[in-house]
Amino acid sequence: MKKSIATFVFHAFLFIVVSCLPACIHKRQIDKQKLHINSITASLQITQNNPPPVTIWVHGTFMFRQPLYHKIFHNKSCLLPATAFADNNYFKLLAQTIAEHDPEHFPLKEFYIFGWSGRLQNQQRKDAAEKLYEEIIKLYKEYQSKYGCTPTIRIIAHSHGGNVVLNMAQLKNATAQLPIKSLILLACPVQEETMHLISTAMFERVYSLYSSFDMIQILAPQFKRIRIINSSNAQRKRCYKILPFSARLFPHYGHLTQVKIKINNYPVSHSTFASKEFVTLLPTILHKLDAWHDESCLINGYYTYKLLCIHKK
């Protein structure tokens, strides 16, 4: 009996919380398109006359525990080539899957994984951003020495990994020194402190993919530390102010495409965005979004929201 009551209270609380979260049903006009995929087969490896582009995968927050695979990074933020991982490693499988389905844009030869603490703290994401920037600058110089030219860099970031990447744009001189060809955000929590950073010159092209079923994306809190000065004793006291929950949508910018994803008429969960099954579809999705982006983004003065319905067998 007690267990039933507890279950009812939990579900009632969850319903109330979800009801109060930012709405994902857009009342403005929705631009809806379909993408039919009968079968997914790996692309044939092509011979590249030009130096290969660089791909970097940035993982998101670790909610409950530090996964065993994080030990590969020796408990510190660093950038490692995907080829250095064991064949059965989660990150290696993701990299291989993307590379197999689009070797031209995401070759495994120059595919890297950035590991960071994954803690749900804004300062941790800022610290990770500094380290990511340092690692990319190092990679940038090594690439120039190896190929005699500057690299084309694409970053794929899941969840709060997206905010790690966006925080790089706040670093001094980072925008001028480190152009990113494309930033692909998968279920990134949109937060006040970083959402405007996609407008910086660092990011040439930005994609933001989200789902109406993804509660984790908008449940991510926004913590802001403020200082209060007590005039009587001039002692500084720290406190934490909890801002509203995260949002799904960034402000509109011309180089940004943000789209809600459904697969076989079902919305996508938060973890699915970082699964092998989803990244199998990712190159095809990006190709579709590039073609879609060329179409009109404004209808009768209102921004159109995009819904991509993927039908696959």
C-alpha positions in Angstrom: 0.0 0.0 0.0 2.7 2.4 1.0 4.6 1.6 -2.2 1.6 2.3 -4.3 1.1 5.7 -2.6 4.7 6.5 -3.1 4.5 5.6 -6.7 1.4 7.7 -7.2 3.0 10.7 -5.5 6.1 10.4 -7.6 4.2 10.3 -10.8 2.0 13.2 -9.7 5.0 15.3 -8.8 6.7 14.4 -12.2 3.5 15.4 -14.0 3.4 18.8 -12.2 7.1 19.5 -12.9 6.8 18.6 -16.6 3.7 20.7 -16.9 5.6 23.7 -15.6 8.6 23.2 -17.9 9.1 25.2 -21.1 6.7 24.1 -23.7 8.0 22.2 -26.7 4.8 22.6 -28.8 5.3 25.7 -30.8 2.2 27.7 -31.5 3.8 29.4 -34.4 4.0 27.9 -37.9 5.9 24.6 -38.1 7.8 23.7 -41.2 7.4 19.9 -41.4 9.3 17.7 -43.7 9.8 13.9 -44.0 12.9 11.9 -44.6 12.4 8.3 -45.8 15.3 5.9 -45.2 14.7 2.4 -46.5 18.1 1.0 -45.4 21.3 2.3 -44.0 24.5 1.0 -45.6 28.0 2.1 -45.1 29.5 4.4 -47.7 32.4 3.2 -49.8 35.7 4.6 -48.6 36.7 7.4 -51.0 40.1 8.5 -52.0 40.7 12.0 -50.7 42.9 14.3 -52.7 42.7 16.9 -50.0 43.7 16.6 -46.3 41.0 15.0 -44.2 38.7 17.1 -42.0 38.9 16.8 -38.2 35.9 15.6 -36.2 35.7 16.0 -32.4 33.0 14.3 -30.2 32.3 15.9 -26.9 30.2 13.8 -24.4 27.7 15.2 -22.0 27.0 15.1 -18.2 27.5 11.9 -16.2 24.4 12.0 -14.0 24.8 9.3 -11.4 28.3 7.8 -11.5 31.6 8.1 -13.2 31.5 5.5 -16.0 34.3 3.0 -16.3 35.3 4.3 -19.7 36.1 7.7 -18.2 39.2 6.0 -16.7 40.6 6.0 -20.2 41.1 9.7 -19.9 43.0 9.2 -16.7 40.4 11.3 -14.8 41.4 14.5 -16.6 40.1 16.5 -19.5 41.9 15.6 -22.7 41.6 14.9 -26.4 42.3 11.3 -27.7 42.1 9.9 -31.2 39.2 7.5 -31.6 41.6 4.9 -33.1 43.3 4.7 -29.7 40.3 3.1 -28.1 39.5 -0.6 -27.9 37.4 -2.0 -30.7 34.4 -2.6 -28.3 34.6 0.8 -26.7 31.5 3.0 -26.8 33.3 6.0 -28.3 35.2 3.9 -30.8 31.9 2.4 -32.0 30.3 5.8 -32.4 33.3 7.2 -34.4 33.4 4.1 -36.6 29.7 4.3 -37.3 29.7 8.0 -38.3 32.9 7.5 -40.4 31.5 4.5 -42.2 28.4 6.4 -43.3 30.1 9.6 -44.3 33.9 9.1 -44.7 34.2 12.3 -46.7 33.1 14.6 -43.8 33.9 12.4 -40.8 36.9 10.3 -41.6 38.1 8.0 -38.8 41.7 8.9 -39.4 41.1 12.4 -37.9 38.3 11.6 -35.5 38.9 12.6 -31.8 37.1 12.2 -28.5 37.2 14.9 -25.9 36.7 13.6 -22.3 35.9 15.9 -19.4 34.6 15.4 -15.8 31.0 15.4 -16.9 29.9 17.0 -13.7 26.7 19.0 -13.5 28.4 22.3 -12.6 28.8 25.3 -14.8 32.4 25.9 -13.6 33.3 22.4 -14.6 32.1 23.1 -18.1 34.0 26.3 -18.3 37.2 24.6 -17.1 36.6 21.9 -19.7 36.2 24.5 -22.4 39.6 26.0 -21.6 41.2 22.5 -21.8 39.3 21.7 -25.1 40.5 25.0 -26.6 44.1 24.2 -25.6 43.8 20.7 -27.0 42.4 21.9 -30.3 45.1 24.6 -30.7 47.7 21.9 -30.2 45.9 19.6 -32.7 45.7 22.6 -35.1 49.5 23.1 -35.1 50.2 19.4 -35.5 47.8 19.2 -38.4 49.5 22.2 -40.1 52.9 20.6 -39.6 51.6 17.3 -41.0 49.5 18.4 -44.0 50.8 22.0 -44.6 47.4 23.6 -44.3 44.8 24.5 -41.7 42.2 21.9 -40.8 38.5 21.9 -41.3 37.0 21.2 -37.9 33.6 19.8 -37.1 32.4 19.2 -33.5 29.6 16.9 -32.5 28.5 17.5 -28.9 25.9 15.7 -26.9 23.9 17.3 -24.0 26.0 19.6 -21.8 29.0 18.8 -24.1 27.4 21.5 -26.3 27.7 24.1 -23.5 31.4 23.0 -23.0 32.0 23.9 -26.7 30.0 27.1 -26.6 32.0 28.3 -23.6 35.1 28.3 -25.8 33.7 31.3 -27.5 34.1 33.3 -24.3 37.8 32.7 -24.1 40.2 35.5 -24.9 41.2 35.6 -28.6 39.5 32.2 -29.2 37.1 33.3 -31.9 39.8 34.8 -34.1 42.2 31.9 -33.7 39.9 28.9 -33.9 37.2 28.8 -36.6 34.8 25.8 -36.4 33.4 24.7 -39.7 30.3 23.2 -38.1 28.9 22.6 -34.6 26.4 19.8 -34.2 24.4 20.0 -31.0 22.5 16.9 -29.9 19.9 17.6 -27.2 21.9 20.5 -25.8 20.2 22.3 -22.8 19.8 25.9 -23.9 20.9 28.1 -21.1 21.0 31.9 -20.6 24.8 32.1 -20.1 25.8 30.3 -23.3 22.9 30.5 -25.7 24.1 33.8 -27.3 27.5 32.4 -28.0 26.4 30.5 -31.1 26.3 33.9 -32.8 30.1 34.4 -32.5 32.4 34.2 -35.5 33.9 31.0 -34.1 31.0 28.9 -35.4 30.5 29.0 -39.1 27.5 26.7 -39.1 25.4 25.3 -36.2 22.9 22.5 -36.1 20.7 21.9 -33.0 18.7 18.7 -32.8 16.1 18.1 -30.1 13.1 16.1 -29.2 9.8 16.9 -27.4 10.2 13.7 -25.4 13.5 14.7 -24.0 12.9 15.8 -20.4 16.5 15.7 -19.4 17.4 18.5 -21.8 15.0 21.0 -20.1 15.3 19.7 -16.6 19.0 20.7 -16.6 19.1 23.5 -14.0 20.9 26.8 -14.4 23.0 27.5 -11.4 24.4 31.0 -10.9 26.7 31.8 -8.0 26.3 35.3 -6.7 28.2 37.1 -3.9 26.4 39.0 -1.1 28.3 41.5 1.0 27.3 42.0 4.5 27.7 45.7 5.2 28.0 45.2 9.0 31.1 43.1 9.0 32.2 43.4 5.3 32.3 39.6 5.1 31.6 38.0 1.7 29.1 35.2 1.7 28.4 32.9 -1.2 25.0 31.6 -2.1 23.5 29.8 -5.1 20.5 31.1 -7.0 18.6 28.6 -9.1 17.5 30.1 -12.4 14.6 28.6 -14.4 15.1 25.3 -16.1 16.8 25.1 -19.5 15.1 25.6 -22.8 15.0 23.7 -26.1 15.5 26.5 -28.6 18.3 29.0 -29.2 17.6 32.5 -30.4 17.3 32.6 -34.2 20.4 33.2 -36.2 21.0 32.9 -39.9 23.7 30.2 -39.7 21.7 28.1 -37.2 19.3 25.3 -38.1 17.4 23.8 -35.1 15.0 21.0 -35.7 12.8 18.7 -33.7 13.4 15.0 -34.5 10.9 12.1 -34.7 11.7 8.6 -35.9 8.9 6.4 -37.1 6.4 8.9 -35.6 8.0 8.6 -32.1 10.1 11.3 -30.4 13.7 10.6 -29.4 15.0 10.2 -25.9 18.0 12.1 -24.5 20.3 9.1 -24.5 19.2 8.0 -28.0 20.9 11.1 -29.5 24.2 9.6 -28.4 23.5 6.0 -29.5 25.0 4.1 -32.3 21.5 3.7 -33.9 21.1 7.5 -34.1 24.5 8.5 -35.3 24.0 6.0 -38.1 21.3 8.4 -39.4 23.2 11.6 -38.5 25.1 12.1 -41.8 21.8 11.7 -43.8 20.0 14.1 -41.4 22.7 16.7 -41.8 22.6 16.5 -45.6 18.8 17.0 -45.4 19.2 20.0 -43.1 21.7 21.6 -45.4 19.2 21.4 -48.3 16.4 22.6 -46.0 18.5 25.5 -44.7 18.5 27.0 -48.2 14.8 27.4 -48.1 13.0 30.4 -46.6 13.3 30.6 -42.8 10.6 33.3 -42.4 6.9 33.1 -43.1 4.7 36.2 -42.6 7.3 37.7 -40.3 7.4 34.8 -37.9 10.2 32.3 -37.5 9.3 28.8 -38.6 10.1 25.9 -36.4 11.3 22.8 -38.1 10.1 19.2 -37.5 11.9 16.4 -39.3 9.9 13.1 -39.4 12.3 10.3 -40.2 10.8 7.1 -41.5 13.1 4.1 -41.6 12.7 0.4 -41.9 
